[in-house]
Amino acid sequence: MTDWINRLNHTHYSRNRIHRLMKGLNLHSVIRCKKAKYRRPTPEATSENILHRDFLAERPNQKWATDVTEFKWYEGLVAKKLYLSAILDLYDRSIVAYVVSGRNANKLVLQ
């Protein structure tokens, strides 16, 4: 609070003075806890690892992989997003099918 007041008003008040003024005005700061950035997935939500990092296929249509890619661009000050879900044949690395959507939802992957 002291830094903010001093920067805003171009002053050099001490921390104790600001504390005394805030106490007299019955003002209190609120410190919020940080939000968790990562949640560990539960076993029910994690898919089974079928490929075991073996990404080489011996014939076409034997192994497919999919992923959702997010594209972001700006129109003025507004950020726009577009999502691409593609199915890749691991034999020759060709795209089997793809879907483009403005929302990242399960419907995108299931299509």
Secondary structure as UniProt FT lines:
FT   HELIX           2..9
FT   HELIX           15..24
FT   TURN            25..26
FT   TURN            43..45
FT   TURN            52..53
FT   TURN            60..61
FT   STRAND          64..75
FT   TURN            76..77
FT   STRAND          78..89
FT   TURN            90..93
FT   STRAND          94..101
FT   HELIX           106..110
//
